[in-house]
């Protein structure tokens, strides 16, 4: 049985086919109408989770940025402390070197003064000893040169 009494070919559906199609449409419509709220709830839950994860990620990012800034500040302070310590150590080392040089200079001057005094006293002693023996040595040398014995008494000079 045709729905329309006109012969329009394949566009004229049969009533039985229309009833089957209507029943199937109703079945599909009921199934989909029951599934769509579940799908909507799932999609909303996923969106909430995504937005929540994005929010938590932003919070974690902000926290990490604060920690990085704190660490950078601590590191900068440590660099300043290290530079200050190096400068103080350099100044202290320079002061110690200057003090050691001054001590060494004083010790060198004392040693030189002592050595000059010792050399002067040794020179005086040697001159005195040579003056005593100079006359005897001169007489003996003259005796050897002349080939005869010379006896002369020399008066020591003051």
C-alpha positions as CSV (number, residue, x, y, z in Angstrom):
1,X,0.0,0.0,0.0
2,X,1.3,3.4,-1.0
3,X,1.1,6.5,1.0
4,X,0.2,8.8,-1.9
5,X,-2.2,7.6,-4.6
6,X,0.1,9.1,-7.3
7,X,2.7,7.1,-9.1
8,X,5.9,9.1,-8.3
9,X,8.2,6.2,-8.3
10,X,10.7,5.5,-5.5
11,X,9.7,8.7,-3.7
12,X,6.4,7.2,-2.7
13,X,7.0,5.2,0.5
14,X,4.9,2.3,1.6
15,X,3.0,2.7,4.9
16,X,4.6,-0.4,6.5
17,X,8.1,1.1,5.8
18,X,7.0,4.4,7.4
19,X,5.7,2.6,10.5
20,X,9.0,0.6,10.9
21,X,11.0,3.8,10.3
22,X,8.9,5.7,12.9
23,X,9.4,2.9,15.4
24,X,13.1,2.8,14.8
25,X,13.4,6.6,15.0
26,X,11.5,6.5,18.3
27,X,13.9,3.8,19.6
28,X,17.0,5.7,18.5
29,X,15.6,8.9,19.9
30,X,14.9,7.4,23.3
31,X,18.3,5.7,23.4
32,X,20.2,8.9,22.4
33,X,18.1,11.1,24.7
34,X,19.1,8.8,27.6
35,X,22.8,8.7,26.5
36,X,23.2,12.4,25.8
37,X,22.9,13.5,29.4
38,X,25.5,11.0,30.4
39,X,27.8,12.2,27.6
40,X,27.1,15.8,28.6
41,X,27.9,15.0,32.2
42,X,31.1,13.3,31.1
43,X,32.1,16.2,28.9
44,X,31.4,18.7,31.7
45,X,33.4,16.6,34.1
46,X,36.3,16.5,31.7
47,X,36.1,20.3,31.1
48,X,36.0,20.8,34.9
49,X,39.0,18.5,35.3
50,X,40.8,20.3,32.5
51,X,40.1,23.7,33.9
52,X,41.0,22.6,37.4
53,X,44.2,21.1,36.1
54,X,45.0,24.3,34.3
55,X,44.3,26.3,37.4
56,X,46.4,24.0,39.5
57,X,49.1,24.2,36.9
58,X,49.0,28.0,37.0
59,X,49.2,27.9,40.8
60,X,52.2,25.5,40.6
61,X,53.8,27.7,38.0
62,X,53.3,30.8,40.2
63,X,54.7,28.9,43.2
64,X,57.7,27.7,41.2
65,X,58.3,31.3,40.0
66,X,58.2,32.6,43.5
67,X,60.7,29.9,44.6
68,X,62.9,30.7,41.7
69,X,62.9,34.4,42.6
70,X,63.7,33.5,46.2
71,X,66.5,31.2,45.1
72,X,67.9,33.9,42.8
73,X,67.9,36.4,45.7
74,X,69.6,33.9,48.0
75,X,72.2,33.1,45.3
76,X,72.8,36.8,44.7
77,X,73.3,37.4,48.4
78,X,75.7,34.4,48.5
79,X,77.7,35.9,45.6
80,X,77.9,39.3,47.4
81,X,79.0,37.5,50.6
82,X,81.6,35.6,48.7
83,X,82.9,38.7,47.0
84,X,83.0,40.5,50.4
85,X,84.9,37.6,51.9
86,X,87.4,37.5,49.0
87,X,88.0,41.2,49.3
88,X,88.5,41.0,53.1
89,X,90.8,38.0,52.7
90,X,92.8,39.9,50.0
91,X,93.1,42.9,52.3
92,X,94.1,40.8,55.3
93,X,96.6,38.9,53.1
94,X,98.1,42.2,51.8
95,X,98.3,43.5,55.4
96,X,100.1,40.2,56.5
97,X,102.5,40.4,53.6
98,X,103.3,44.1,54.4
99,X,103.8,43.2,58.1
100,X,106.1,40.3,57.1
101,X,108.1,42.5,54.7
102,X,108.5,45.1,57.4
103,X,109.7,42.4,59.9
104,X,112.0,41.0,57.3
105,X,113.4,44.5,56.6
106,X,114.0,45.2,60.2
107,X,115.7,41.8,60.7
108,X,117.8,42.4,57.6
109,X,118.8,45.8,58.8
110,X,119.7,44.4,62.2
111,X,121.8,41.6,60.6
112,X,123.6,44.1,58.3
113,X,124.4,46.4,61.3
114,X,125.7,43.4,63.3
115,X,127.7,42.2,60.3
116,X,129.2,45.6,59.7
117,X,130.1,46.0,63.4
118,X,131.7,42.5,63.4
119,X,133.6,43.2,60.2
120,X,134.9,46.5,61.6
121,X,136.0,44.9,64.9
122,X,137.6,42.0,62.9
123,X,139.4,44.6,60.7
124,X,140.7,46.4,63.8
125,X,141.9,43.2,65.4
126,X,143.6,42.0,62.1
127,X,145.3,45.4,61.7
128,X,146.6,45.3,65.3
129,X,147.8,41.7,64.8
130,X,149.5,42.5,61.5
131,X,151.2,45.6,63.0
132,X,152.7,43.4,65.7
133,X,154.1,40.9,63.1
134,X,154.7,43.4,60.2
135,X,158.2,44.3,61.4
136,X,159.3,40.7,61.9
137,X,157.9,39.8,58.5
138,X,159.6,42.8,56.8
139,X,163.0,41.9,58.4
140,X,162.7,38.3,57.3
141,X,161.7,39.3,53.8
142,X,164.6,41.7,53.5
143,X,167.0,39.1,54.8
144,X,165.9,36.7,52.1
145,X,166.1,39.3,49.3
146,X,169.6,40.4,50.4
147,X,170.8,37.0,51.3
148,X,172.1,38.0,54.6
149,X,170.7,38.2,58.0
150,X,169.2,41.5,59.1
151,X,168.3,42.4,62.6
152,X,166.4,45.5,63.0
153,X,164.1,46.5,65.7
154,X,161.1,48.4,64.5
155,X,159.0,50.6,66.6
156,X,155.4,49.9,66.4
157,X,153.3,52.8,65.2
158,X,150.3,53.8,67.1
